[in-house]
Amino acid sequence: MKEHMRQFTLRLDDALLQKLGYIAEYEGRTKNKEIQQLIRQHVIHFEQEHGCIELLDQEEEADII
């Protein structure tokens, strides 16, 4: 089963967005997929240093928001 994907707005200055586009194209990805890959790598690195991040279920998350 495919997991639900959420959307959010990310603001970047023009130069950074162009550089991201260059890197994404070089890697054969879209800018969106490049950002996902970078975030995924960052989470893996964080969890290696600090331990697994426990996720809230959707009801607990709704209570926080």
N, CA, C and O of each residue as an XYZ file, in Angstrom:
260
protein
N       0.837     -1.174      0.000
C       0.000      0.000      0.000
C       0.891      1.250      0.000
O       1.840      1.343      0.778
N       0.580      2.188     -0.862
C       1.350      3.418     -0.949
C       1.017      4.315      0.232
O      -0.148      4.491      0.588
N       2.053      4.877      0.830
C       1.825      5.726      1.989
C       1.326      7.101      1.549
O       1.655      7.575      0.462
N       0.537      7.726      2.402
C      -0.047      9.036      2.103
C       1.058     10.095      2.054
O       1.899     10.167      2.950
N       1.046     10.903      1.016
C       2.034     11.966      0.863
C       1.363     13.303      1.182
O       0.301     13.610      0.642
N       1.971     14.081      2.043
C       1.452     15.400      2.392
C       2.205     16.469      1.621
O       3.337     16.262      1.185
N       1.570     17.591      1.464
C       2.183     18.729      0.789
C       2.444     19.844      1.786
O       1.705     20.013      2.756
N       3.505     20.603      1.535
C       3.726     21.838      2.269
C       4.514     22.780      1.373
O       5.166     22.348      0.422
N       4.451     24.054      1.679
C       5.132     25.063      0.884
C       6.535     25.275      1.428
O       6.744     25.372      2.637
N       7.484     25.344      0.518
C       8.878     25.612      0.871
C       9.311     26.869      0.131
O       9.184     26.950     -1.090
N       9.814     27.834      0.856
C      10.257     29.083      0.237
C      11.776     29.057      0.102
O      12.492     28.823      1.076
N      12.258     29.300     -1.118
C      13.688     29.359     -1.387
C      13.985     30.588     -2.234
O      13.158     31.004     -3.046
N      15.158     31.164     -2.045
C      15.516     32.265     -2.934
C      15.862     31.699     -4.316
O      16.140     30.508     -4.454
N      15.842     32.551     -5.319
C      16.015     32.114     -6.706
C      17.324     31.363     -6.938
O      17.339     30.341     -7.623
N      18.415     31.860     -6.375
C      19.714     31.228     -6.596
C      19.731     29.808     -6.030
O      20.208     28.882     -6.685
N      19.214     29.639     -4.824
C      19.201     28.319     -4.211
C      18.301     27.355     -4.991
O      18.638     26.183     -5.161
N      17.163     27.850     -5.459
C      16.260     27.017     -6.248
C      16.918     26.582     -7.556
O      16.770     25.432     -7.971
N      17.640     27.491     -8.205
C      18.331     27.135     -9.442
C      19.427     26.105     -9.182
O      19.601     25.175     -9.969
N      20.161     26.262     -8.093
C      21.217     25.307     -7.748
C      20.621     23.946     -7.415
O      21.169     22.915     -7.802
N      19.504     23.940     -6.700
C      18.807     22.684     -6.411
C      18.391     22.006     -7.712
O      18.561     20.797     -7.866
N      17.847     22.782     -8.647
C      17.449     22.237     -9.939
C      18.613     21.640    -10.693
O      18.475     20.592    -11.323
N      19.757     22.293    -10.637
C      20.967     21.788    -11.301
C      21.384     20.444    -10.720
O      21.653     19.492    -11.452
N      21.435     20.381     -9.386
C      21.829     19.140     -8.714
C      20.822     18.034     -8.992
O      21.206     16.900     -9.277
N      19.538     18.356     -8.910
C      18.496     17.357     -9.157
C      18.626     16.790    -10.568
O      18.557     15.576    -10.760
N      18.815     17.669    -11.559
C      18.961     17.196    -12.937
C      20.204     16.321    -13.082
O      20.163     15.293    -13.758
N      21.295     16.718    -12.458
C      22.532     15.938    -12.487
C      22.313     14.540    -11.918
O      22.853     13.560    -12.433
N      21.518     14.455    -10.855
C      21.233     13.182    -10.193
C      20.095     12.406    -10.855
O      19.786     11.285    -10.451
N      19.473     13.004    -11.870
C      18.379     12.328    -12.572
C      17.074     12.337    -11.790
O      16.259     11.422    -11.911
N      16.885     13.376    -10.988
C      15.675     13.490    -10.164
C      14.980     14.810    -10.449
O      15.558     15.727    -11.033
N      13.725     14.881    -10.022
C      13.035     16.161     -9.987
C      13.515     16.913     -8.750
O      14.146     16.328     -7.870
N      13.219     18.194     -8.685
C      13.573     18.962     -7.488
C      12.859     18.392     -6.269
O      13.440     18.312     -5.186
N      11.614     17.999     -6.441
C      10.852     17.423     -5.341
C      11.515     16.141     -4.823
O      11.683     15.967     -3.616
N      11.885     15.254     -5.739
C      12.519     13.991     -5.331
C      13.886     14.234     -4.715
O      14.293     13.509     -3.808
N      14.598     15.244     -5.196
C      15.904     15.581     -4.620
C      15.737     16.045     -3.175
O      16.499     15.635     -2.300
N      14.748     16.896     -2.922
C      14.476     17.349     -1.555
C      14.090     16.165     -0.668
O      14.556     16.066      0.468
N      13.242     15.264     -1.178
C      12.858     14.077     -0.402
C      14.091     13.254     -0.050
O      14.225     12.791      1.083
N      14.987     13.071     -1.007
C      16.203     12.286     -0.770
C      17.083     12.952      0.290
O      17.611     12.277      1.174
N      17.238     14.256      0.204
C      18.050     14.980      1.178
C      17.458     14.879      2.588
O      18.186     14.675      3.559
N      16.150     15.021      2.691
C      15.491     14.900      3.993
C      15.636     13.482      4.534
O      15.929     13.289      5.714
N      15.430     12.490      3.669
C      15.564     11.084      4.076
C      16.978     10.821      4.622
O      17.134     10.177      5.659
N      18.003     11.320      3.921
C      19.390     11.136      4.374
C      19.623     11.827      5.717
O      20.313     11.289      6.582
N      19.055     13.006      5.887
C      19.220     13.745      7.138
C      18.571     12.999      8.308
O      19.147     12.917      9.393
N      17.369     12.456      8.082
C      16.684     11.692      9.129
C      17.496     10.453      9.501
O      17.654     10.150     10.684
N      18.011      9.738      8.507
C      18.831      8.550      8.777
C      20.045      8.928      9.617
O      20.357      8.255     10.599
N      20.723      9.995      9.236
C      21.906     10.448      9.981
C      21.531     10.838     11.417
O      22.229     10.467     12.361
N      20.448     11.573     11.582
C      19.991     11.992     12.907
C      19.700     10.770     13.772
O      20.123     10.711     14.927
N      18.974      9.788     13.216
C      18.622      8.598     13.995
C      19.849      7.753     14.333
O      19.877      7.106     15.379
N      20.838      7.748     13.484
C      22.073      7.026     13.803
C      22.768      7.644     15.013
O      23.355      6.936     15.831
N      22.698      8.965     15.119
C      23.343      9.658     16.239
C      22.503      9.682     17.506
O      23.042      9.618     18.611
N      21.175      9.776     17.351
C      20.306     10.039     18.500
C      19.280      8.950     18.794
O      18.546      9.044     19.777
N      19.220      7.931     17.966
C      18.237      6.867     18.164
C      16.992      7.085     17.324
O      16.762      8.164     16.778
N      16.209      6.045     17.239
C      15.007      6.037     16.411
C      13.988      7.079     16.892
O      13.742      7.214     18.091
N      13.416      7.794     15.960
C      12.370      8.766     16.271
C      11.043      8.023     16.288
O      10.650      7.420     15.290
N      10.358      8.066     17.421
C       9.057      7.417     17.518
C       8.003      8.310     16.898
O       7.938      9.503     17.195
N       7.181      7.739     16.040
C       6.154      8.492     15.345
C       4.837      8.440     16.103
O       4.494      7.424     16.708
N       4.108      9.544     16.062
C       2.779      9.600     16.648
C       1.787      9.006     15.663
O       1.988      9.095     14.452
N       0.721      8.402     16.167
C      -0.330      7.976     15.240
C      -1.123      9.218     14.841
O      -0.949     10.278     15.442
N      -1.983      9.104     13.845
C      -2.673     10.262     13.289
C      -3.570     10.961     14.308
O      -3.717     12.182     14.256
N      -4.166     10.223     15.224
C      -5.033     10.842     16.237
C      -4.194     11.685     17.205
O      -4.592     12.795     17.557
N      -3.032     11.167     17.640
C      -2.164     11.928     18.532
C      -1.643     13.182     17.838
O      -1.552     14.246     18.450
N      -1.303     13.049     16.558
C      -0.806     14.184     15.801
C      -1.885     15.255     15.667
O      -1.588     16.445     15.774
N      -3.119     14.853     15.437
C      -4.233     15.801     15.301
C      -4.445     16.556     16.615
O      -4.790     17.738     16.596
N      -4.243     15.887     17.756
C      -4.402     16.541     19.047
C      -3.355     17.631     19.258
O      -3.634     18.647     19.895
N      -2.156     17.426     18.727
C      -1.069     18.398     18.875
C      -1.335     19.617     18.014
O      -1.097     20.749     18.437
N      -1.824     19.390     16.816
C      -2.079     20.495     15.883
C      -3.320     21.197     16.320
O      -3.737     22.166     15.687
